[in-house]
Amino acid sequence: MAAQASFVMPAVRAGPAQLPLRRNALKSTGPSPRAPSVRARAISDRPIVEVPENLERLRISTPWETAKDSLREVFGMSEEMIDAAGDLTDEDFSNAYTMMQTCRDFENECMQAYQGGKIRGFMHLDNGQETIPALMGNAIRKSDLKHSYYRDHCHAIASGVDPGNIMAELFGRDGGTCRGTGGSMHIYDMETNFQGGWALVAEQLPYAVGAARSIELDKQLGTGEAEDRITIVFVGEGGAQNGRMAECLNAAAKENLPILFVVIDNGRAINTFTKDVAQNQEVFNQGKHYGIPGILADGQSLQDTLRIGRAAINHVRTKGPAILQVHTFRLNGHSPADPEHERNRKDEKRWARAEGDPIKIFESSADVLRVDTKACTAVARARIKSALAFANASPPPPETLAKELEYPDPTGAVDYSKREPTMGLAKAMEVTAATVPAATLAALGARIDALRAMASSEQGISIGDAVNLAILEEMLRDPTCVAHAEDLQAGSSYNIPANTQQAFGTLRAADEIIDEGHFIGKALGEGMNGYRPIVELMNANFGIYGMAELSSAGNTFATTGGQFNMPMTIIGAGGTAPNQSLGAEHSQPFHAYIMGIPGLKICTASKPHEAYGLTKSMIRDNGPGVLLLPVKMMKQRGPCTVDNFLPLHKSVVHHNASPGSIAAGKAVTVLTYLHGTKESEDAIAVLMTEGYDCDLIELTCLKPFDVETVKASLSKTHKLAILDESTRSGGVGATVSALVSELLFDELDAPVMRLCMEDAPVPYATEMEKCMVKRASDLIEAVRSMC
């Protein structure tokens, strides 16, 4: 007899109605009280496996009658909704059994293919957890938005993704869901709204919250389907201990988002016993602090999982967020490479395969009599056989595909001034007029007119106000533009997101908690679902908190095989100015840290005109971009031509060396960015009095690198100095110097001179800082020495 035990947790305990029943603490020598009802069929057909004495985790019990009390008390659910959730038809059972067999067969074939070398890399199988995809197939709709984690094959199948395309993806074939770019951990399918497949533990949580926000935005703007769509996100109980879970529960509660957090609790955080690292394993109770109800289900019982899960899903459709924790056993290791050396794991797996297999448990229940198991099994096997045939016949992707998928908008291919909103300009204006009060629109128009007048005035406009003007214009023009920032209501530090919430409301302009990773993650989820998020970093260095999310944003278009665009604009003031006196943490070269992230376009602007034009273009680009601004120059004013759109792949030449200095061999090409532009201008003014001169090129695009503009200058000067606001090792100057040496070596008459920060934290005191941060005086000395 399959042994059952209570779901023992050391900390917070739920009321009696929420807790599972205790069954046979270690091993059973006779039938449990439920045996006649749940094990009525063929109980003697297979041998009973005794529970090993050393097992630390056993099956729980969550009978429907007990669960109904929790649904009434915790969820406030009506009897009508409870009855609807509990009413399982023969068709429900047949479809669920077919789904379980389909998933089991698929994963078994994956293991065979992995061992045969057809599947490579990491792979994580779902054997033993099939009741969860059975629930998805029963209650989740095609229009719902689904976010899974690295164990995603069966979730994709249950979402309606063709198993043949999934298997082809695992085989690395062009017929795969992502044309072979994603692999096992990255299944995506736009048609069924299956949005990953995310490999970093718990990273999917804020993405799913952003997806749920997109549903609410659709409702507000009247642009989406009117039905009661929801977002469902899967996370392991180990991943649910991640701080992202608390942040996302807070966000879901604050905006009452339609999102279901499904916690797949197999007792292991990879291989570690979750109880060894988690003080409280009752993840379904994590939402209490935020007013989000939660419930626990025995994932080995198809009946309990379907009924309890359907009730939770209906709650999300009609009321708001919820947590569903499903207690399961993973019948395989974490991955095929898992040695399973940790304590008791092999004994647990051996026992669970015999006594905790949800398919066997259902087959031994009375409800199996309502299912033609042979027919369902035949359907499942035929489907997987067809999937294998498709995958084997699919050709490999072209070798050039990865490079073709680098950016959604290829470098230099788009005239951003002519790109209309996705819904069309006329429809966009109609939506804006319908969703923003007339008085508010009038006030916003007056504010925009004032900023435009400032831009054309003799004194000019500040960098912060120029970016704010660009954002307000784009949000007014395109209702799919949304904003995220800390301190947003007050305009943050430099007015960049000023007036956005006052004009467009809290859903389109969200004031955020102090964690950049959280709201960059939400922006990613919105970007995948038709919105153009704009994220302002109060200080660019705070973006370090969001490195995982930035990396995934850069990868998404390519990893999904080009299915999902990823429009996202991240703007932050940063860099390291001379005499900045901000210390090490606020003086880090964040721009250098992100240079290695594929798929990102990285721009800088040291003047209002460039800041405005790059912001406008970046917002309209279909890929992720980062615009970095000089933190110590944000309030300096200068000219700005409105309605300008600058390319995201071209640098700006601010000064040309005189013909005389070039002829005399006293001209140098200077590449710089951020505060270095002003320092270079000051240096050139001094150098010109001594007969020297420079071509001054501002690297308004750090990536992609504008080799043509640099080549045109070097063909005249043949000498290059880089005034760099990053470290000697791994800095922007190091990358640029290497590219020049590789691509333009024949233009150089001397080694590249790098003026960069040393590999030490930037100090506070001026005396030390002068040795670390290069400035105009250093450039003057460098030009003299080179000429």
N, C-alpha and C positions, 0 to 999 in steps of 0.2 A: 504494500500500500504506500502511496506517495505520502511522505511525511510533510506536515505543515507546521509552521511556527508563527508566532506573532512577529510583527515588524518592530523589533525591539530597538528603541532609540534612547540615548542617554539623557537628552535635554527636554525640550518642550514636548508635552504630550497633549494630544487632542482629546476632546470629550469622548465618552463611550461610543457615541454614534459614528465617530470618525475612525476609530481604531479597528484594525482587522482582528479577527478572532484568533486566539492562541490554539495551535494544533501541535501535539506530539513534539515536545521540546527537542528531542534528539532523534529517536528512532521509533518506529511504530511496529508493534507485534501483532496488531489486529486491525480490523476495519475502523476508520474514523467515523464519527457520527454522521458525516455527510455521504458516506460511501454508497448507501442504497440509491440516493438520488443522482449523484454525479458519476458513479462508476458502475452503472447498472448493466452495461453491455460488455460481455466477454472479458470479465475481469480475470479469468483464469487462463486467458489465451497467451499471456506472456509472463515470464518469471518476475517475481518481485525482487527488487534490489534493495537490500537493507541500507539504512542510512549510516554512513561511516561515523564512528564516534567523534572524529576530529572535525566534522563539518561545523562551520561557524555561521552559515547562512542557509536558511531553509525557506521553503515556500510559505507564503502568507495566505490569508483567506479574507476576501472582501465580498461577502454575499450581497446580492442585490437588495435584499430586505434591509440590511444594515446601511447600505449605501444610500437608500432612499431617505433614511433619516437625516443623513448628512446633507443631501440635496435640499431637503426642506429647511434645515436649520442654518446651514452655512451659505447656501446659494439663494435661499428664499424662493425656491422653485415651486411652481404650482403643481397640483396633482395631475393636471392635464398634460403638462410637459414631462413629468416623470413617467406617466403611463406611456406616452408616445416613445420615450427613450427605451423603455423596457419591453415594448411590443416587438419581438423579433419574429419575422415570418420565415417560412421554409426557404423562400428566395434569399433572404438575408443570410441564412446559414449556408446555403449552397454557394453563394457568391463569396462568402468569407472563407469557407473551406477551400474553394478553388484558389483564392488569393494566397492562402497560407501554403498550399502545395506548389503554386507557381513560384513563390518566393524561395521556398526550400529547394526546389529543383534548380532554380537559377543560381543560387549560392553554391550548391553542390557542384554544378557545372563550372562555376568560377574557380572553385578550388582545383578541379581537375585541369582546367586551362592554365592556372597559375603554375601548377606542378609541371605542366608540359611546356612551360616557357612562353605561352601565348599572351599571358598577362604579366606585366612587369611592374616594378616599383612597389608602393605600399597598397595593400588591399585589406579591407576590414569587412568580415561577413556577419550576417544578421541571424544566423541559425539560432532558434530558440526564442526569438522575439517576433514571430510572425503574426501574433494577434494585433500588433500595432498597424502594420500595413493593411490587415483585414479591416480594422476600424476606419482607416483612411479611405479605403475603397468603398465603404458603406456610407460614410457621412461627410466626406470632404468633396467639394465640387471642383470642377475644372477651373472655374473663375476664381477660386480661392488662391491665395499666394502662399507658396510652400517654401520653407527654408530648412534644409537638413544640415547634417554635419558630415564627417568623413565616412560614416557607415550609411551610405545613402542609396544603394542599389534598389532595395525593396521599397523605400519611400517613393522613389521615382516611378517604379512599376505601378504602385498603388495610386499614384497621381495621374496615371494614364499614359505615361511615356512608354513607347514601344520597347519591349525587351530586346528586340533585335538591334535597335539603335544603341541601347545601353551596352549590350555585349560588344558591339562593334567599337564603342568608345573604349571599353576596357582592353580590346585588342589593338587599340591605336590606329583604327581605320577611318577612312574618309566618310564612311557611312555612320560614324558615331554621332551621338548627340551633339558633340562639340568638335566634330571632324578630327578627333584624335588629339586635340590640344589639352584636354582636361584630364582624362584618365579616371581611375576608379573613384577618387575622392572629389571629383568635380563634375558631377552630372548636372546639366542644365537643359531646360527645354522651354522655349518661350511660349509655344502653343498651349501647353498645359499649365503654364505659370509655375513650373518647377524651377526655383531660383537658387539651386545649389543644395548640396555639395560644397561645404567650406571646410578646409583642412585644419585651420588653427582652432584649438579647443575654445568653444564659447564665442568665437568671433561673430558667428551668425546671429547672435541675439540682438545687437543694435541694428543690424541690417533688416531683420524681421520687423523691428519696431518702426523703422523707416518705411518699410513696405506697408505696415498697418496705417501709418500716417498718410500714405498715398491714397489709401481707400477713403479716409476721412476728407482728404483734399478733393478727391473726385466728387464726393457728396457735396462738399461746400461749393465747388465750382460748377457742379452740374455737368461735368465732362465725362464721368465714368458710368459704368453700369449701375442701375438703380437698385439691384438686388442686394441682399444682406451678405456681402462678401466678408470673409475673415482672412487673417493670416495665421498660419500654424507654423511653429518653430520647434525643432527637436534639439534636445541637449541631454547629455548624460548626467547622472546624478553627481559625478565628479566635476564635470564642467559647470554644474549649477552652483558649485561653491565659489566660482569665479565672481569677482566684484561686478562684472558686467550684468550678472543676473539681478542684483539689487538695483542697479541703475535702471535697467530696463523695466523692472516691475514698477519702479517709481514713475518712469515716463508713461507706461501703459495706464497706470492709475490716474496720473495727472490729467491726461487727455482722454481717458475712458476709451482706449483703443480696442478695436476688435481683434484681439490676438490671444491665441491659446498656446501656452508654454507646455509642451509635452516633455516630461522628464523621464527618460528611459533609464530605469534604475536596475542595472545588472550587478550592482554591488562592487564594481571594480572601476577605479580611476586608472585606466589602462590596465595595469595588473595589481596595483596597490589596492588592498581592501579599503573601500571608501571610509569605513568606520575608523580606520587608523589615522585618517587625516581630517575628518569632518566631525565636529562636536555634535552636530545635529543633522541627521539624515532625513528628517521629515521635510523634504523640499516642498511638498504640497502645502505646508504651513508657512513658507517664506512670505507669502503675500499678505499675511495677517496685518503686518505693520502698515501696509498700503491699502488695505480694504479690498484685496483681491482674493476671492475664494479659491480653495484648492481641494482636491480629493485624490485618494489613492485607489489603485485598481490592481488586482492580481493578474499580471500579464500572462500567466500560464493558463488562465481560464478565458477562453474565447467569449463565453457568455457575459462574464463580468466586465471584460474590457469593452465589448460592444455597448453594453447598456450604460455603464458609467461614462464611457467616452462620448457616446451620443448625447448624453445629458450635458456634459461639459461643453461640447461643441454648440449645442443649441443655446446654452447660456451666453456664449460669446456672440452668437449671431443676434441675440435679442437684447442683451444687457451690457456686456463689457468683458474685460479680460478675465482669464482664469488659468489655473495650473492643474494639469493632470499628470500625476506621477504613476508610472506603470512599473510594477515590480516584476522583473524578469530574470531569466538565467541565460547567459550567453554560452551556447554549446560548443563554441570554438574559442581558440585563443584570441587575443586582441587582434592579431594579424597572423598570416601563415608563418611569419618569422618568429612568433612568440614562443620562447622556450618553455614557458609555463613552469618555472622553477619555484615560484612563490608558494608559500605554505598552503597545503590542502587543495591547490587548484586542480590537480589531476583527479583527486578523489571526488571533488565537487562536480567536475565536468562529467565524470563517469556516472555518478548518481543522477545528475540532472538529465543526461541523455535518456536514461531509463525511466525516471519518475517525474521529471520536470518539463518534458517535451510537450508544448501546447497542442501539437497535432495529435500525439498519442492520447493526451488527456481528453481532448474533444472526442476522439474515436471511442473512448471508453465511457462516454456520457450518454444519457438517454436521448439527447438531442441529435445524436448522430443518425438516429432512425429517420430523421426528417431530411436526410441528405443522401443522394445517390453518390456515394464516395468514389465508386469506380469510374463513373462518368466524369466527375469533377477532376479526379486525378488524371484521367486520359486527356482532358482539355488542357490541364496545366502542362503535362509532359509534351503534348503536341506543340504548345506555344513556345516552350523552351527549345525544343528541337528546331523549330522554325527560326528562333533567334540565333541559335548557333550556326545554322546554314547561312543566314544573312550575314553574320559577322565574318564568317570564313570567306564568303564571296566578295566582301567589300574590299575595294582597293586601298592601298595606303594613301595618305594625303600628299599633295605636292610638297616638295622640299622647300619651296618658297613661301608656304602658307604662313609660317610664324612671322616672318618679316612683313608680310602683307597685312597682318593683323596687329601691327605695332600700335597704331592709332586708329580710332574710328574715322577721323578726318585726316587723310594723309597730308604730310607736310606741304604747305603752300597750295593745297588744292581747293580751298574754300574762300570765297569773297564774303566775309562775315556781314558786311553792310547789306547784302542782299538776302541773307537767310531769314526767312519768315518763321514765326512760331509754328510748331508742329501742327496745330489746329488751324493754321491760316491766320493772317493778320486781322481780317474782318471778324472772324469768330472770336479771336482773342480780345479784341476791343469790346465785343458784345458781352463776353463773360466778365470782363473787368467792370463794365458799366453796371452789370447785374449784381455784382458781389461787393462793390465798394460804394458806399453812400455818396450821393452827388456832392454834398458839402465837403466830404473828405477829399474827393477827387479835385475839387476846386482848390482846397488848401494845399494839396500835394502839388498841383500844377503851379501854384504861386511859389512854392518852395523851389521847385525845379527851375522856374524862370529866374529866381533870384540867384541860384547857383550858376546858371548859364551866363547871367550878366556879370557875375564875379569873374568867371573864367575869361571873359573878353575884356575885362577892365585893365587899366594900366598896371594896377598892383598885382592882378592875377588871382589865382585860387590856390589853396593849399593842396598838397598831395591827398590828405585825408578827405577833404571836401570834393576833390575831383573824382575820387573813387566812389564816394557816396552819391554823387550826381549820376555816375554811370550805373550804379546799382538801382537807384530809384527809377531811372529811365527804363531800364530793362524789366524791372518788376511791374511797372505800369504797362509796358507794351506787351508782356507775355505773362499771363497768370500762372504759368507752370514754373516760374522762377520763385524760389522760396529761400529764406535766409535763416541761418543759425549763428548765434554768437553768445558769448557771455556778456553780461551787462548791456544787452542789446537795447533795452528801453532807453538807456541813458546815452546811447551812441557809442558805447565801448570807449576806448582810450582816444581815438582819433577821428570820431564822427563817421567812420566807415559805414556802420549799419544804421546811422541815425534816421529817425522818422519812418523806418520800415514797418515796425509794429503798429505805430499810430495810424499808418495809412492802410495796411493790409491785414491787420489782426494777428492774433497769437499763433494761429495755425500756419500761416504763410511766413511769419517772422517770429521765430521761436527764441525766447530767452532760455539759455541753457545752463545745466549744472556745470560745475567746474571740473570737467573731464573732456578734453578735446577728442579723445578716442571715441567716447560715447556719441557725440554729435556728428563727428565725421562719419561714424558708422551709420547713424540714422540717415545722413545725407546720401550715403551709398545706396541704401534701400530705396530711397526716393528716386535717385537717379536711374535705377533699374526699372522703375515703373512710371516713366514718362515725365519726370520733373527735372528741373534744372537748379539744383541746390547751390547756394552761395554760402560758404563757411568763412566767417571772419575769426582769425586767431588774434586775441588781444595782444599777444606777442608771438612772433613766429616760432620761438623756441618752445613754446607750450605745445606745439605740434608733435614734439617728441612723444607725448602721451598717445598719439594716434598713429604711430609708425605702422602697426599691423594693418590698420584700416586703410592707410594711404597705400600700402603695398598691394592690398587686395583691390583697391580702386584702380590702380595702374594695371593690374593683371586681368581684370574682369572681361573686358572686350575680347582679348585674345583667348583667355581660358574658356570662354563660352563659345568659342568658334565663330565669333563675330555676331552672335545673336543679340546680345544686350549692349547697347551704347551705355556710356558711363559719363554723362555730362556732370561735372562737378567743378566748381571754382573755389579754391582755397586761397585766401588773402591774409597776409600777416606782415606786420612791421617787425623787422629784425636786423641782422647784420651787426657789425662791430665798428663803431665810429671811433676815431681818435678822441681821447679824453671823455669817453662815454661814462666811465665810473659806475658801471652796473654790475661788476663782478662776473664771475665765471658762468653762472647758470643762465643769465640773461644775455650773454655774449657768445653763445655757441653758434657755430656755423651750420645751422639747420639746413641751409641750402645745399651744403656739401653732403650732409647725411642722406638726403633723398635723391642725390644725383644717380645712384645706382638702381633706383626703382624703375623697372620697365614700364612703358606706357604713359608715364607722366610727362607733360609739357611744363617746363619750369622757366618762368620769366621773372625779370626784375625791372624796376622802374625807379629812377632817382629824381624824376621831374613830373609835375602835374600832367603835362600833355601825354607823356608816355603811359603814366599810370591810368589815366582815363581811357585811352585807346586800347590798351591791352586788356583792361577789365571788360570792356564792351565785347571784344573779340572772344575772350576766354569764356564768358558766360554763354555765348552762342556756339562754342565748339562742342562737339558731341563726345569728347573725351575729358578725362580729368586733367586739371591744370593747377599749378601753384604760382601765385604772383607774390613776390617778395618785395617789400618796400623798406626804405631806410628809416630805422626807428628814431634817429635823432634829427631827421629832416621833415617829419610828417606835417609840421605846421608852417614850413617855409612855403611862400607863395611864388607863383610864376605863371607864365602864359599857358593857355590850353585852348586848342581848337576843338569846339564841341562837334559831335556827330562824326568823329574820326574813329576809324577802326584800324588798328595796327596789326600787322601779321605776327603770328606767334613763333615765327622761325627766322626773323631777320633782326640783326643788331642795328644800332643807330650810330651814325657818325656825327659827332658833335663839333669836331674841329679837324681841318685838314692842314697838314704841314705845308709851309710855303715852298714854292719851287726852288727858291734859293737855298733853303736848308737841306732840301733833298739833294740838290746838285753838289752841295758841299759835304755831303755825307754826315750831316748833323741832324737828321730826322729819325725818329723812332716811332713805331706803332705801339700805342698803349691800349691794352684791353683791361677794362675794369667794370665795376657795377656797384650799385648801392652808394654808400658814402664815398667810395673811391672816385666817382665821377666828379664830385665837387673838389676833392683833394687834387685830382689830376688837372682840373681847370686852374686851380690856384698855382700848381706847379708849372704849367705851361706859360702862364703869365710871367713868371720869373725866368724861365728858360729862354723865352723869346728875346728878352733883353740881353741875353748872352750869345745870341745867334743860333740857338738850338730851336727845334720845333717838334711837334708830335701830330700824328693822326690819332685822334682820341675816339675810340670806339666803345660805346657802352654796350655791354652784353645783355641786352634786354631779353635775349633768349639764351639761357644757359644750356637748355636741352630742348630741341635739337640744336646742334652747334652750327652757326652760320659761317661755314668755311669760305663761301664766296666773298663776303665782305672783307674778311681777314686777308684772303689771298690778294684782293685788289689793293689793299694797303701795303702789304709786304712786298708786292711787286715794285713798289716805289721806294720804301724805306729799307727793306731787307734786315731790319732789326726789330725785336719784339720784347716789350716789357709788360708784365702782368701785375697790376696792383690788385691784390687778392684779399678778400675778407674771409679767408678760411685757412686751415692749418697746412703746414708743409706736407704732411702725410695725408693722403686721401682727400685733399682739398679740391676746390674748383680749378684753381690754377694748375694743379698737377694733371688733372684731366685735360684741360685746354692745352697745356704744354705738350702733352703726349700726342694729342690729335694734330697739333701743328707740326710736330716732328715727323709724324707718320705721313701726313697728307701734303705738307708744304715745305718739306726739308730743303728742297732746291732753292727756295726763296730766301733762306736764311744765310746771312754772312757772319753771324755770331750766335753763340748759344742763347737760348731764351732766358731772360732775366725774370725770376719770380720774386716778387715782393709780397710775402705772405706772413701769416701769423706763425709763430713757432709752436711746436707740439707740447704746449703747456697751457693750463687753464689761464684765461685772461684775468689778471689781477685787478683789484680795485684802485690801489694807490697809483697816482699819475707817474711817479718815478719808475716804477716797474712796468707799467702799461706801455710806456714809450718804447721799450725794448721789444714788446710783443706785437703791437698793432702798427702796421706801416701806414705812412701818411705822405703828404706833399713833399716834405723834406727828403724822405727816402727816395721818392721818384726822381727828384732833381738830381740827387747824387748818382742814381742809377743811369740816367740819360747821359750825364757827363762822362761816366766811366765807359759807356758803350760807344761813345762817339770820339 
